[in-house]
């Protein structure tokens, strides 16, 4: 679905859509699942990028691969980024869910 007009963009913001996914319609379990999945995806992506950067560093400096600890890629980079992204996603989705519950109670 493409956003051709300003009205489409305004409606998507009001309804809580992100890349066509209706975030406002998610239940608490779906919000939890989406938040954890987003955090895991961020963890794996940043860990992969950190490994690639570390490999380039080894190639440029000429250090032996055994002299560099690859565990740092997930301990110092992947894990913190994954946790921050997961906390942010869970916070955002939790607020969306709470707003929807408050709207339902007002309209009932």
Secondary structure by P-SEA (a helix, b strand, c coil): cccccaaaaaaaaaaccccccccccccaaaaaaaaaaaaaaaaaaaaaaaaaaaaaaaaaaccccccccccccccccaaaaaaaaaaaaaaaaaaaaaaaaaaaaaac
